[in-house]
Amino acid sequence: MLVFSEGPLLTVELTINNRGVECCTLLPESSQKGLSLNVIDKNKSNNYKLKDQIVLWIESYTKKAPTCIDFPLIFPSFPLFTQTVLQHLSQIPFGSTKSYGDVATKINAPSAFRAVGTACGRNPFPLLIPCHRVIAANGQLGGFAMDFHIKKALLRFENLEILTICSDKLYTQTSSRARACHQLI
């Protein structure tokens, strides 16, 4: 396991085989001082080139300058809609968010914002395909298939202020609801 001194407090587990990355799991981590990386080589393939590429990408992410992913991700068989959503998610820049509705509109399915949420939940590569950057149109954080605290930690790390609390709900600082709550305080 590699531990980086920077990054959100979580463990990234990547399962690889001789063809590429099969899946990514994010686990909350409170005892580390930064991001931990665990690469599980499913077939004991000793694919050092792939491991090196993964380490370089994670290192660039922890320095808040992620590069393009230049290693293969092995997707399960998904419907075309899910594939399209995941492809669009990979284009959301570091430090930015889009709403579920924004994503739905961008892929020419403006009324399918809930289906976008479902597709985000099926993402086998969170962090690598940044589904955590998709939030509700009203500024609430929306859902996350893994531990919700991980989504908050990732957004915080990416310099997105998300801790406006109003009526026991979390909002991004840029949402109109968050601004209205600040005016009440």
C-alpha positions as CSV (number, residue, x, y, z in Angstrom):
1,M,0.0,0.0,0.0
2,L,1.3,3.5,-0.9
3,V,0.4,6.4,1.3
4,F,0.5,10.0,-0.2
5,S,1.0,12.9,2.2
6,E,-1.6,14.9,0.3
7,G,-5.1,14.2,-0.8
8,P,-8.4,13.4,0.8
9,L,-8.4,11.0,3.8
10,L,-9.4,7.8,2.0
11,T,-8.1,4.6,0.6
12,V,-8.3,3.9,-3.1
13,E,-8.4,0.2,-4.0
14,L,-7.9,-0.6,-7.6
15,T,-8.3,-4.2,-8.9
16,I,-6.3,-4.8,-12.0
17,N,-5.6,-7.7,-14.3
18,N,-3.3,-8.1,-17.3
19,R,-5.7,-6.0,-19.5
20,G,-6.3,-3.0,-17.2
21,V,-8.2,-1.7,-14.2
22,E,-11.3,-3.8,-13.4
23,C,-12.8,-1.7,-10.6
24,C,-12.1,1.0,-8.1
25,T,-13.3,1.1,-4.5
26,L,-13.1,4.1,-2.2
27,L,-12.9,3.5,1.5
28,P,-13.0,6.1,4.3
29,E,-9.8,6.4,6.2
30,S,-9.3,8.4,9.3
31,S,-5.9,7.2,10.5
32,Q,-3.8,8.4,7.5
33,K,-2.5,11.8,6.8
34,G,-3.5,11.6,3.1
35,L,-4.6,9.3,0.4
36,S,-3.7,5.6,0.5
37,L,-3.5,3.5,-2.7
38,N,-3.8,-0.3,-2.7
39,V,-3.5,-2.0,-6.1
40,I,-4.8,-5.5,-6.1
41,D,-3.3,-7.6,-8.9
42,K,-6.1,-10.1,-9.5
43,N,-4.2,-12.4,-11.8
44,K,-0.7,-11.8,-10.3
45,S,0.1,-10.4,-13.7
46,N,3.0,-8.2,-12.5
47,N,1.9,-5.5,-14.9
48,Y,4.4,-3.0,-13.7
49,K,3.7,-0.5,-16.5
50,L,0.0,-0.3,-15.5
51,K,0.9,0.0,-11.8
52,D,3.3,2.8,-12.6
53,Q,0.7,4.6,-14.7
54,I,-1.8,4.3,-11.8
55,V,0.6,5.6,-9.3
56,L,1.5,8.6,-11.5
57,W,-2.2,9.4,-12.0
58,I,-3.0,9.2,-8.3
59,E,0.1,11.3,-7.5
60,S,-1.1,14.0,-9.9
61,Y,-4.6,13.9,-8.4
62,T,-3.1,14.4,-4.9
63,K,-1.3,17.4,-6.2
64,K,-4.6,18.8,-7.5
65,A,-3.4,18.5,-11.1
66,P,-4.8,15.2,-12.4
67,T,-3.7,14.2,-15.9
68,C,-5.7,12.3,-18.5
69,I,-6.1,8.6,-17.7
70,D,-3.8,6.8,-20.0
71,F,-4.4,3.3,-18.8
72,P,-7.2,1.0,-19.8
73,L,-10.4,0.8,-17.7
74,I,-12.3,-2.5,-18.3
75,F,-16.0,-1.7,-18.3
76,P,-18.7,-4.2,-17.6
77,S,-21.4,-4.5,-20.2
78,F,-23.6,-1.4,-19.7
79,P,-26.6,-0.1,-21.6
80,L,-25.7,2.7,-24.1
81,F,-27.3,5.4,-21.8
82,T,-25.0,4.4,-18.9
83,Q,-22.0,4.4,-21.2
84,T,-22.8,7.8,-22.5
85,V,-23.3,9.2,-18.9
86,L,-20.0,7.8,-17.7
87,Q,-18.2,9.1,-20.8
88,H,-19.6,12.6,-20.1
89,L,-18.6,12.4,-16.4
90,S,-15.0,11.8,-17.3
91,Q,-15.0,15.3,-18.9
92,I,-16.0,17.2,-15.8
93,P,-12.9,19.1,-14.8
94,F,-11.2,18.9,-11.4
95,G,-12.7,21.4,-9.0
96,S,-16.0,21.7,-10.9
97,T,-19.4,20.3,-10.5
98,K,-22.4,19.7,-12.8
99,S,-26.0,18.9,-11.8
100,Y,-27.7,15.7,-12.8
101,G,-29.9,17.8,-15.0
102,D,-26.8,19.4,-16.7
103,V,-25.5,16.0,-17.5
104,A,-28.9,14.9,-18.8
105,T,-29.1,18.0,-21.0
106,K,-25.6,17.6,-22.3
107,I,-26.3,14.0,-23.5
108,N,-29.6,15.1,-25.1
109,A,-31.9,13.5,-22.6
110,P,-33.0,16.6,-20.5
111,S,-35.7,14.8,-18.6
112,A,-33.5,11.9,-17.6
113,F,-31.8,13.5,-14.6
114,R,-32.8,10.6,-12.3
115,A,-31.5,8.1,-14.8
116,V,-28.2,10.0,-14.7
117,G,-28.1,9.5,-11.0
118,T,-28.7,5.8,-11.5
119,A,-25.9,5.7,-14.0
120,C,-23.6,7.5,-11.6
121,G,-24.4,4.9,-9.0
122,R,-23.3,2.2,-11.4
123,N,-19.9,3.8,-12.0
124,P,-17.3,1.1,-11.4
125,F,-14.5,3.7,-11.3
126,P,-15.3,6.4,-8.8
127,L,-12.5,8.9,-8.6
128,L,-11.2,7.9,-12.0
129,I,-14.6,8.7,-13.6
130,P,-15.6,11.5,-11.2
131,C,-19.2,10.9,-10.4
132,H,-18.7,12.7,-7.1
133,R,-18.7,15.9,-9.1
134,V,-22.4,15.5,-10.0
135,I,-24.8,17.3,-7.6
136,A,-28.4,18.2,-7.4
137,A,-29.6,21.3,-9.3
138,N,-30.6,23.0,-6.0
139,G,-27.0,22.7,-4.8
140,Q,-27.6,19.7,-2.5
141,L,-24.9,17.1,-2.8
142,G,-27.2,14.4,-4.1
143,G,-26.3,10.7,-3.7
144,F,-23.2,8.7,-3.8
145,A,-22.9,4.9,-4.2
146,M,-20.1,4.6,-1.6
147,D,-19.8,6.3,1.8
148,F,-21.4,9.8,1.5
149,H,-18.6,11.2,3.6
150,I,-16.2,10.2,0.8
151,K,-18.1,12.4,-1.7
152,K,-17.8,15.3,0.8
153,A,-14.1,14.7,1.3
154,L,-13.4,14.5,-2.4
155,L,-15.3,17.8,-3.1
156,R,-13.6,19.5,-0.2
157,F,-10.2,18.3,-1.5
158,E,-11.1,19.7,-4.9
159,N,-11.6,23.1,-3.3
160,L,-15.4,23.1,-3.5
161,E,-17.0,24.6,-0.4
162,I,-19.9,22.3,0.5
163,L,-20.5,22.8,4.1
164,T,-23.5,25.2,4.2
165,I,-26.0,23.6,6.4
166,C,-29.6,24.7,6.3
167,S,-32.5,22.6,7.6
168,D,-30.1,19.8,8.3
169,K,-29.1,19.5,4.6
170,L,-25.8,20.1,2.9
171,Y,-25.5,22.5,0.0
172,T,-22.6,23.7,-2.1
173,Q,-21.6,27.3,-1.4
174,T,-22.6,28.4,-4.9
175,S,-26.2,27.2,-4.7
176,S,-29.0,29.8,-4.3
177,R,-30.4,27.9,-1.3
178,A,-27.0,28.2,0.4
179,R,-26.9,31.9,-0.3
180,A,-30.5,32.3,1.1
181,C,-29.4,30.4,4.3
182,H,-26.4,32.7,4.7
183,Q,-28.7,35.7,4.5
184,L,-30.9,34.3,7.3
185,I,-27.9,33.9,9.6
